[in-house]
Amino acid sequence: MRARVSWTLVLAAFLALPPFQRERVDEMGFGQVFRIERMRVDPALTQALRSRWDTEANAFAFPWGHMIPSLEDVSRITGLRVYGRAVSGYTYPCYHDLAERLLDLPVECRSSLVPRVALQESLGLFEARKNAGETEDEYLERLARVSRRELASEPGPQADLDLRRFLVLFLSRLLFATRGDAVHCRFLPLLADLGEVGGYAWGAAFLAHQFDGLSASERQTSTSGFYPFLQVWAYLHLPALRRGELTRPGLVPIARRWDSRRDTRHLADQLEHLQEALDSYPYLD
């Protein structure tokens, strides 16, 4: 699935960063996300939750009442900071000059999108496709090894450029991912001063993005954004569904503790089973 591919690409770019760059990412409050194990996507669980979302209440409507993901859930599950300055600002009619100055990448005039392929290649992610017979670990290791050759190894202007490119990839393709392949420039103004990035409440913005994705057209069956959050939220608060396995208790953030349980049934059968389970869920559990 595209969500898993995006996570592998972003994780490979993070692992390719030299130690001083990874320390900067950690100081910005994003380091915990990269300590989370790559999790199997559970589309049946996501669709079942999506079908229970009440757009007026901004909460999941279950037979026993409403439940709503909270800022505390975001902090505990992902490790993102939920305090600080609001992630907001001026929306530019054209990001051409800003992208050229901060990313050294082309953006068409009157456009707000960075070419995805150009952004990936600027980080050394040239061969993004998985080779036949290649395991997930081998795929990740190869991407990180190739990417490492293209990144600055010492602090300086080029290192700042690398870090901004990485952050745009991370924010647009993973944390605030939307449907499709778009890489939006809307976060660029907040990345102009890299020393200020850690002062924003990225976790609060992430939760708002989750609500927005859940409130999208009812014809959509999936949600955008960082998919492990909703999955682990369900593992924690709806354990009787038995969709997750607690394999590493005690680790933080909490998402590191869980694996998605493999279900070999057809998606439609899984979804039907989950809907029935939610209807008869022992809500005092």
C-alpha positions as CSV (number, residue, x, y, z in Angstrom):
1,M,0.0,0.0,0.0
2,R,1.1,3.6,-0.7
3,A,1.1,4.4,3.1
4,R,3.6,1.7,3.8
5,V,5.8,2.7,0.9
6,S,5.8,6.3,2.0
7,W,6.9,5.3,5.5
8,T,9.7,3.2,4.2
9,L,11.0,6.1,2.0
10,V,10.8,8.6,4.8
11,L,12.4,6.2,7.3
12,A,15.2,5.5,4.8
13,A,15.9,9.2,4.4
14,F,16.0,9.6,8.2
15,L,18.4,6.7,8.7
16,A,20.6,8.2,5.9
17,L,20.9,11.5,7.8
18,P,24.3,11.9,9.7
19,P,24.1,11.8,13.5
20,F,24.1,15.6,14.0
21,Q,21.1,15.9,11.7
22,R,19.2,13.1,13.5
23,E,19.8,15.0,16.7
24,R,18.3,18.1,15.2
25,V,15.2,16.1,14.2
26,D,15.0,14.7,17.7
27,E,15.2,18.2,19.2
28,M,12.3,19.3,16.9
29,G,10.1,16.6,18.6
30,F,9.9,14.2,15.6
31,G,12.5,11.6,16.7
32,Q,10.0,9.4,18.6
33,V,8.0,8.8,15.4
34,F,11.1,7.2,13.8
35,R,11.5,4.8,16.8
36,I,8.1,3.2,15.9
37,E,8.4,-0.2,14.2
38,R,7.1,-0.4,10.6
39,M,3.6,-1.6,11.1
40,R,1.4,-3.7,8.9
41,V,-1.5,-1.6,7.5
42,D,-4.9,-2.8,8.6
43,P,-7.4,-1.4,6.0
44,A,-10.3,-3.3,7.5
45,L,-9.9,-1.7,10.9
46,T,-9.4,1.8,9.4
47,Q,-12.6,1.4,7.3
48,A,-14.6,0.1,10.2
49,L,-13.6,3.1,12.3
50,R,-14.1,5.5,9.4
51,S,-17.7,4.2,9.0
52,R,-18.4,5.1,12.7
53,W,-17.2,8.7,12.5
54,D,-19.8,11.4,13.4
55,T,-18.7,14.6,11.5
56,E,-21.0,16.8,13.6
57,A,-19.6,15.6,16.9
58,N,-16.1,15.0,15.7
59,A,-16.1,11.7,17.4
60,F,-16.7,8.0,16.8
61,A,-20.3,7.0,17.3
62,F,-20.6,3.6,18.8
63,P,-23.7,1.8,20.2
64,W,-22.6,2.7,23.8
65,G,-21.8,6.4,23.0
66,H,-19.2,8.6,21.5
67,M,-15.4,8.2,21.8
68,I,-12.9,10.7,20.6
69,P,-9.1,10.6,20.1
70,S,-7.5,13.1,22.3
71,L,-4.3,15.1,22.5
72,E,-3.2,12.8,25.3
73,D,-3.6,9.9,22.8
74,V,-1.5,11.6,20.3
75,S,1.3,12.3,22.8
76,R,1.3,8.8,24.2
77,I,0.9,6.9,20.9
78,T,3.2,8.9,18.6
79,G,5.4,11.0,21.0
80,L,4.6,14.2,19.1
81,R,4.5,17.4,21.1
82,V,1.0,18.7,21.7
83,Y,2.0,22.1,23.3
84,G,3.6,25.1,21.7
85,R,2.8,27.6,19.0
86,A,-0.1,26.8,16.6
87,V,0.9,25.3,13.3
88,S,-0.7,28.1,11.2
89,G,0.3,31.0,9.0
90,Y,-0.2,32.8,5.7
91,T,-1.2,30.8,2.7
92,Y,0.8,31.9,-0.4
93,P,-0.8,32.2,-3.8
94,C,2.4,31.0,-5.3
95,Y,5.3,29.1,-3.7
96,H,7.8,29.4,-6.5
97,D,10.2,31.8,-4.9
98,L,9.9,30.2,-1.5
99,A,10.6,26.7,-2.8
100,E,13.5,27.9,-4.8
101,R,15.1,29.7,-1.9
102,L,14.5,27.2,0.9
103,L,14.6,23.9,-1.1
104,D,16.4,24.8,-4.3
105,L,13.7,22.8,-6.1
106,P,11.5,23.9,-9.0
107,V,7.9,24.7,-8.4
108,E,5.7,25.9,-11.3
109,C,4.4,29.4,-11.0
110,R,0.9,29.5,-9.5
111,S,1.5,26.1,-8.0
112,S,1.7,25.0,-4.4
113,L,3.2,21.5,-5.1
114,V,6.8,20.3,-5.1
115,P,7.4,17.6,-7.7
116,R,7.6,14.4,-5.7
117,V,10.2,12.7,-7.8
118,A,12.5,15.8,-7.7
119,L,12.2,16.0,-4.0
120,Q,13.0,12.3,-3.5
121,E,15.9,12.5,-5.8
122,S,17.3,15.5,-4.0
123,L,17.6,13.2,-1.0
124,G,19.2,10.5,-2.9
125,L,16.1,8.3,-3.2
126,F,16.6,7.6,-6.9
127,E,15.7,3.9,-7.0
128,A,12.5,4.0,-4.9
129,R,11.0,0.8,-6.2
130,K,11.5,-2.5,-4.4
131,N,13.4,-5.1,-6.3
132,A,12.1,-8.6,-6.9
133,G,13.0,-10.9,-4.1
134,E,14.1,-8.1,-1.8
135,T,13.0,-8.2,1.8
136,E,11.7,-5.2,3.6
137,D,14.9,-4.8,5.6
138,E,17.1,-5.2,2.5
139,Y,14.9,-2.6,0.7
140,L,15.2,-0.1,3.6
141,E,19.0,-0.7,3.9
142,R,19.6,-0.2,0.2
143,L,17.5,3.1,0.1
144,A,19.4,4.4,3.2
145,R,22.8,3.5,1.8
146,V,22.2,5.2,-1.6
147,S,20.6,8.3,0.1
148,R,23.5,8.7,2.5
149,R,25.9,9.4,-0.5
150,E,23.9,12.5,-1.5
151,L,23.6,14.2,1.9
152,A,26.0,16.6,3.5
153,S,28.1,15.1,6.3
154,E,29.0,18.3,8.1
155,P,26.9,21.3,9.4
156,G,26.4,24.1,6.9
157,P,24.1,25.6,4.3
158,Q,23.9,22.3,2.4
159,A,23.0,20.4,5.6
160,D,20.2,22.9,6.2
161,L,19.0,22.4,2.7
162,D,19.0,18.6,3.2
163,L,17.1,18.9,6.4
164,R,14.4,21.1,5.0
165,R,13.9,18.7,2.1
166,F,13.7,15.8,4.5
167,L,11.1,17.7,6.7
168,V,8.9,18.5,3.7
169,L,9.0,14.9,2.7
170,F,8.2,13.7,6.2
171,L,5.4,16.3,6.9
172,S,3.7,16.0,3.5
173,R,4.1,12.3,2.7
174,L,3.8,10.8,6.2
175,L,2.6,12.9,9.1
176,F,0.1,15.0,7.2
177,A,-0.3,12.8,4.2
178,T,-3.2,13.3,1.9
179,R,-4.8,11.0,-0.7
180,G,-2.6,10.9,-3.9
181,D,1.0,11.7,-4.5
182,A,1.0,15.5,-3.8
183,V,3.8,17.1,-1.8
184,H,2.5,20.4,-0.7
185,C,4.6,23.5,0.1
186,R,2.2,24.7,2.9
187,F,4.8,23.9,5.6
188,L,7.6,25.7,4.0
189,P,7.1,29.1,5.8
190,L,7.4,27.3,9.1
191,L,10.7,25.7,8.0
192,A,12.5,28.9,7.1
193,D,14.1,29.1,10.6
194,L,15.0,25.6,11.5
195,G,15.7,26.6,15.1
196,E,12.0,27.5,15.5
197,V,10.5,24.2,14.2
198,G,10.5,22.5,17.5
199,G,8.4,25.3,19.1
200,Y,5.2,24.3,17.2
201,A,2.5,22.0,18.5
202,W,2.8,19.5,15.7
203,G,0.8,16.9,17.7
204,A,-2.2,19.2,17.9
205,A,-2.0,19.9,14.2
206,F,-1.7,16.2,13.6
207,L,-4.9,15.5,15.5
208,A,-6.8,18.2,13.6
209,H,-5.6,16.6,10.4
210,Q,-6.9,13.3,11.5
211,F,-10.3,14.8,12.2
212,D,-10.3,16.5,8.8
213,G,-9.5,13.2,7.1
214,L,-12.2,11.3,8.9
215,S,-14.7,14.0,8.1
216,A,-14.0,13.9,4.4
217,S,-16.6,12.6,1.8
218,E,-18.5,9.5,3.1
219,R,-17.7,7.8,-0.3
220,Q,-14.1,7.5,0.9
221,T,-13.3,4.3,2.7
222,S,-9.8,5.1,3.9
223,T,-8.3,7.9,5.8
224,S,-5.2,10.1,5.2
225,G,-2.4,10.8,7.6
226,F,-0.1,8.6,9.7
227,Y,-2.1,5.3,9.7
228,P,-0.5,3.7,12.9
229,F,-2.1,6.3,15.1
230,L,-5.7,5.2,14.5
231,Q,-4.7,1.5,14.5
232,V,-3.0,1.8,17.9
233,W,-5.8,4.0,19.3
234,A,-8.1,1.1,18.5
235,Y,-5.7,-1.5,20.0
236,L,-5.7,0.5,23.3
237,H,-9.3,1.5,23.6
238,L,-11.1,-1.4,21.8
239,P,-8.9,-4.4,22.8
240,A,-11.7,-6.9,22.4
241,L,-11.5,-6.4,18.6
242,R,-8.2,-8.3,18.8
243,R,-6.6,-6.5,15.9
244,G,-3.2,-5.8,17.6
245,E,-0.6,-7.8,19.5
246,L,1.2,-6.3,22.4
247,T,4.7,-7.7,21.7
248,R,7.0,-5.1,23.3
249,P,5.4,-3.8,26.6
250,G,7.0,-0.9,28.3
251,L,8.4,0.9,25.2
252,V,7.6,4.5,24.4
253,P,5.9,5.9,22.4
254,I,3.1,3.4,22.9
255,A,2.9,2.6,19.1
256,R,6.3,0.8,19.5
257,R,4.6,-1.8,21.7
258,W,2.2,-3.1,19.1
259,D,2.1,-5.2,16.0
260,S,-0.8,-5.5,13.6
261,R,-2.3,-9.0,13.8
262,R,-2.3,-10.7,10.4
263,D,-5.7,-11.6,9.1
264,T,-5.8,-13.6,5.9
265,R,-9.6,-13.3,5.3
266,H,-10.9,-11.3,2.4
267,L,-11.2,-7.6,3.2
268,A,-15.0,-7.7,2.9
269,D,-15.2,-10.6,5.4
270,Q,-12.9,-8.8,7.8
271,L,-15.0,-5.6,7.6
272,E,-18.2,-7.5,8.2
273,H,-16.8,-9.2,11.2
274,L,-15.5,-5.9,12.6
275,Q,-18.8,-4.2,12.2
276,E,-20.6,-7.0,14.0
277,A,-17.9,-6.9,16.8
278,L,-18.4,-3.2,17.2
279,D,-22.2,-3.6,17.4
280,S,-21.9,-6.2,20.2
281,Y,-18.7,-4.8,21.8
282,P,-18.6,-5.2,25.6
283,Y,-18.3,-1.5,26.3
284,L,-17.5,-2.0,30.0
285,D,-14.3,-3.9,29.0
